Amino acid sequence: MRNKERQIRLLGEEDIPAIERLLRTSEYVYQRFTLSELPLLLKRYPAVGLWNDSTLYGFLLSQIISSSLAWFSGFGVSWTESKEYVSVLSRLLDQLYEPLRSQGVQYFHYSGNDSDNDWLRSLLLGQGFIPYRNLYSYDKFDYKIPTTGNQAVAIRNVDLASDMPALLRIEEACFEDLWRYDPFSFQDIASTHPYFVVAELNGEVVGYQFNALDDDYGYLVRIAVHPSVAGQMIGARLMAEAIYFFERARVSRIMLNTQEDNYHAHRLYEWFGFIRLQQKGFVLRKRL
């Protein structure tokens, strides 16, 4: 393929078949989404692709989780362009920044699970990204639980029409901007994740939890409990219900990531039998 034939343009839902084909055949793929999430990503957030006529040779997806923060959500290069994946990534990044800026994004982030062996890490450091946070990864290979938690807490499916104010209060109280979801993000989560519940204590929503599935792997994405009810075994109740969900789904492995200094979460995960992996995860950031 000659360089003059290459064109970069924004991607949309009509490009899903081309992206899925590249995901199946690419030697270089980074995928921070499930296939069920792909239509919403393309509908709501900027994405760019490198084309030659009707053939997609590379793509780069993003996800905006709050007004000023976005994440590097997916990248792939066709096997014919494997030797040029560095230049393809550079060109796609250059074309993605302006659409992100136009939506108010100030910082673009990338996360990986293994700082020593992540093939994109050094490339992005060369593109102006800087180390921002360290993460721990945990795995669990059984469904055993040490407790069912606070049985006075009611667990029910989320209802965004009534629960959104409480969810946003929990976000504000529990998380820094980097991890905080906005209303649009919660809408996307509710429409693409198979399990999204809230915890009620005395009729008030005081926590939430949601999970993702990918083949026979389970991802415990988030457990959050408002600090005002800390120490009442609400996190344990949410965790126990999450394990029950994964048992029903018959996953072979439950995975999660958490920030290195989130010691309270570490204790909860390890109490429930999650094993901390040796490799360290990380977050890179670039100011746009």
Secondary structure as GFF3:
##gff-version 3
##sequence-region A 1 288
A	DSSP	three_ten_helix	3	5	.	.	.	ID=ss1
A	DSSP	beta_strand	7	10	.	.	.	ID=ss2
A	DSSP	three_ten_helix	13	15	.	.	.	ID=ss3
A	DSSP	alpha_helix	16	25	.	.	.	ID=ss4
A	DSSP	beta_strand	28	31	.	.	.	ID=ss5
A	DSSP	alpha_helix	38	44	.	.	.	ID=ss6
A	DSSP	beta_strand	47	52	.	.	.	ID=ss7
A	DSSP	beta_strand	55	66	.	.	.	ID=ss8
A	DSSP	beta_strand	69	77	.	.	.	ID=ss9
A	DSSP	three_ten_helix	79	84	.	.	.	ID=ss10
A	DSSP	alpha_helix	85	102	.	.	.	ID=ss11
A	DSSP	beta_strand	107	112	.	.	.	ID=ss12
A	DSSP	alpha_helix	121	125	.	.	.	ID=ss13
A	DSSP	beta_strand	130	140	.	.	.	ID=ss14
A	DSSP	beta_strand	154	157	.	.	.	ID=ss15
A	DSSP	alpha_helix	160	174	.	.	.	ID=ss16
A	DSSP	three_ten_helix	177	179	.	.	.	ID=ss17
A	DSSP	alpha_helix	183	192	.	.	.	ID=ss18
A	DSSP	beta_strand	195	201	.	.	.	ID=ss19
A	DSSP	beta_strand	204	214	.	.	.	ID=ss20
A	DSSP	beta_strand	217	225	.	.	.	ID=ss21
A	DSSP	three_ten_helix	227	229	.	.	.	ID=ss22
A	DSSP	alpha_helix	234	249	.	.	.	ID=ss23
A	DSSP	beta_strand	253	259	.	.	.	ID=ss24
A	DSSP	alpha_helix	263	271	.	.	.	ID=ss25
A	DSSP	beta_strand	275	287	.	.	.	ID=ss26
###
